[in-house]
Amino acid sequence: MSDGSSTSPGAGASAASATDPTGRAAVAAVWHIESARIVGALARYTGDFALAEDVAQEALAEALVTWPREGVPRHPAGWLLTVGRRRAIDHFRRHAVQDRKYAVLAQELGEGGVATGGEPLDPVRAGEAVQWDPDQIDDDLLALMFVSCHPVLSREARIALTLRVVGGLTSDEIAKAFLVPTATVQARITRAKKALAAAGVPFEVPPPEQRAERLGSVLSVVYLIFTEGSSASAGDALMRLDLAGEGQRLARILTRLMPDEPEVHGLLALTELTAARFPARVGPDGEPVLLADQDRSRWDQAAIRRGRAALARAQQGGRGVGAYGLQAMIAECHAVAGSVKTTDWERIVALYDALSRLAPSPVVDLNRAVAVSMAGGPAAALDFVDALVEDGALANSYLLPSVRGELLIQLARLDEARVELEHAIKLCGNEREQAVLRGKLAELGE
């Protein structure tokens, strides 16, 4: 109510003042938890992914105005879904679309916002009539992830759209996470919607013969979101924990939606085992702490247990683990070791060998070279690193000169090491990582 008095229990709203800030907080909380279900349900009702996302945003905007003033509905997600469906009807009416979509929606909700029983639709109570079918919700969520990560979209567009419609993040939040202008994120999302519409991508879970290929795209996007959070590519923070947490949340959703896919569990295992080290990766002032210097008692043992359980689940399928499962096995080697010295580096090298055969990548080869240096010394590893330099695939990555510089330091080739570290600093976009490299360079002296 606009006068700030308590609403009646029958209206399904809590007491709230006209300027109650808890209303806006409730909107944010509900949207973060329920937005994917809402957008998914609206996409199923309308058959139009872009329209579903648009009307869901309109419902969100209405909630930001209404809830602080009139109170939080008893069924907030249902309220948002109902308002979104009404906005979809308005859209079809405005465009004079008298087809099956309008007829179905109008029958469900009633013409002009009147319930099918003939009673006026109270927006505060609207959510009470909505029935959530758990099986349908799962199908909607899975379809939403497959559409958001469709191969027709660029990598940047997939990430932005997934965080927007599945993660429930605003354009501002996505922009802040990736250190790009909000307008850039908005443009990516707009282009993604147009690309999906132009390609005629249906809102559905792909048929079995397409699912394996499309699942790879979904897993790749979730992994990219997590890795950008766990090792920020730019900015003044080593990690962006909110973004990494969002990647983990998406991975958990996938394990519930696709429990029989080993790689889904492999990805979850990888995120859990990697995140377990987060508490020890930075010092009191946010400075990076290298693996050899980390206080392993600060590693999150609960996350390690969850990660190992997910990895065991990935290995139960009988089909063998995939690329994410292999990376999780490498992370497990670190998680169970008492120190860098007692880590089973020979096993890690073997796992990288398997990963290189399954999913060849210069980054995998570089990580393998690091493991080789730990298992057999820097000289053997330098040969592999020099081959990567010759190949040129990592010419724009600071990681390659950083690793090469470290190996040259160990081999007492300090002048060459100095050149590599200086090059790495120029290529590195993260200020915290730059500080580590400058520290190594300072230790070499003039």
NORJO-V686084 format. One record per residue. N is the residue number from 1. SS is DSSP state (~ for helix, > for strand, _ for the rest). Layout:
n | ss
N | SS
N | SS
This chain:
n | ss
1 | _
2 | _
3 | _
4 | _
5 | _
6 | _
7 | _
8 | _
9 | ~
10 | ~
11 | ~
12 | _
13 | >
14 | _
15 | _
16 | _
17 | _
18 | _
19 | _
20 | _
21 | ~
22 | ~
23 | ~
24 | ~
25 | ~
26 | ~
27 | ~
28 | ~
29 | ~
30 | ~
31 | ~
32 | ~
33 | ~
34 | ~
35 | ~
36 | ~
37 | ~
38 | ~
39 | ~
40 | ~
41 | ~
42 | ~
43 | ~
44 | ~
45 | ~
46 | ~
47 | _
48 | _
49 | ~
50 | ~
51 | ~
52 | ~
53 | ~
54 | ~
55 | ~
56 | ~
57 | ~
58 | ~
59 | ~
60 | ~
61 | ~
62 | ~
63 | ~
64 | ~
65 | ~
66 | ~
67 | ~
68 | ~
69 | ~
70 | ~
71 | _
72 | _
73 | >
74 | _
75 | _
76 | ~
77 | ~
78 | ~
79 | ~
80 | ~
81 | ~
82 | ~
83 | ~
84 | ~
85 | ~
86 | ~
87 | ~
88 | ~
89 | ~
90 | ~
91 | ~
92 | ~
93 | ~
94 | ~
95 | _
96 | _
97 | _
98 | _
99 | _
100 | ~
101 | ~
102 | ~
103 | ~
104 | ~
105 | ~
106 | ~
107 | ~
108 | ~
109 | ~
110 | _
111 | ~
112 | ~
113 | ~
114 | >
115 | _
116 | _
117 | _
118 | _
119 | _
120 | >
121 | _
122 | _
123 | _
124 | _
125 | _
126 | ~
127 | ~
128 | ~
129 | ~
130 | _
131 | _
132 | _
133 | _
134 | ~
135 | ~
136 | ~
137 | ~
138 | ~
139 | ~
140 | ~
141 | ~
142 | ~
143 | ~
144 | ~
145 | ~
146 | ~
147 | ~
148 | ~
149 | _
150 | _
151 | _
152 | _
153 | _
154 | _
155 | ~
156 | ~
157 | ~
158 | ~
159 | ~
160 | ~
161 | ~
162 | ~
163 | ~
164 | ~
165 | ~
166 | ~
167 | _
168 | _
169 | _
170 | _
171 | ~
172 | ~
173 | ~
174 | ~
175 | ~
176 | ~
177 | ~
178 | ~
179 | _
180 | _
181 | _
182 | ~
183 | ~
184 | ~
185 | ~
186 | ~
187 | ~
188 | ~
189 | ~
190 | ~
191 | ~
192 | ~
193 | ~
194 | ~
195 | ~
196 | ~
197 | ~
198 | ~
199 | _
200 | _
201 | _
202 | _
203 | _
204 | _
205 | _
206 | _
207 | _
208 | ~
209 | ~
210 | ~
211 | ~
212 | ~
213 | ~
214 | ~
215 | ~
216 | ~
217 | ~
218 | ~
219 | ~
220 | ~
221 | ~
222 | ~
223 | ~
224 | ~
225 | ~
226 | ~
227 | ~
228 | ~
229 | ~
230 | ~
231 | _
232 | _
233 | _
234 | _
235 | >
236 | _
237 | _
238 | _
239 | _
240 | _
241 | ~
242 | ~
243 | ~
244 | ~
245 | ~
246 | ~
247 | ~
248 | ~
249 | ~
250 | ~
251 | ~
252 | ~
253 | ~
254 | ~
255 | ~
256 | ~
257 | ~
258 | _
259 | _
260 | _
261 | _
262 | ~
263 | ~
264 | ~
265 | ~
266 | ~
267 | ~
268 | ~
269 | ~
270 | ~
271 | ~
272 | ~
273 | ~
274 | ~
275 | ~
276 | _
277 | _
278 | ~
279 | ~
280 | ~
281 | ~
282 | >
283 | _
284 | _
285 | _
286 | _
287 | _
288 | >
289 | _
290 | _
291 | ~
292 | ~
293 | ~
294 | _
295 | _
296 | ~
297 | ~
298 | ~
299 | _
300 | _
301 | ~
302 | ~
303 | ~
304 | ~
305 | ~
306 | ~
307 | ~
308 | ~
309 | ~
310 | ~
311 | ~
312 | ~
313 | ~
314 | ~
315 | ~
316 | _
317 | _
318 | _
319 | _
320 | _
321 | _
322 | _
323 | ~
324 | ~
325 | ~
326 | ~
327 | ~
328 | ~
329 | ~
330 | ~
331 | ~
332 | ~
333 | ~
334 | ~
335 | ~
336 | ~
337 | _
338 | _
339 | _
340 | _
341 | _
342 | _
343 | _
344 | _
345 | ~
346 | ~
347 | ~
348 | ~
349 | ~
350 | ~
351 | ~
352 | ~
353 | ~
354 | ~
355 | ~
356 | ~
357 | ~
358 | ~
359 | _
360 | _
361 | _
362 | ~
363 | ~
364 | ~
365 | ~
366 | ~
367 | ~
368 | ~
369 | ~
370 | ~
371 | ~
372 | ~
373 | ~
374 | ~
375 | ~
376 | ~
377 | _
378 | ~
379 | ~
380 | ~
381 | ~
382 | ~
383 | ~
384 | ~
385 | ~
386 | ~
387 | ~
388 | ~
389 | ~
390 | ~
391 | ~
392 | _
393 | _
394 | _
395 | _
396 | _
397 | _
398 | ~
399 | ~
400 | ~
401 | ~
402 | ~
403 | ~
404 | ~
405 | ~
406 | ~
407 | ~
408 | ~
409 | ~
410 | ~
411 | _
412 | _
413 | _
414 | ~
415 | ~
416 | ~
417 | ~
418 | ~
419 | ~
420 | ~
421 | ~
422 | ~
423 | ~
424 | ~
425 | ~
426 | ~
427 | ~
428 | _
429 | _
430 | >
431 | ~
432 | ~
433 | ~
434 | ~
435 | ~
436 | ~
437 | ~
438 | ~
439 | ~
440 | ~
441 | ~
442 | ~
443 | ~
444 | ~
445 | _
446 | _
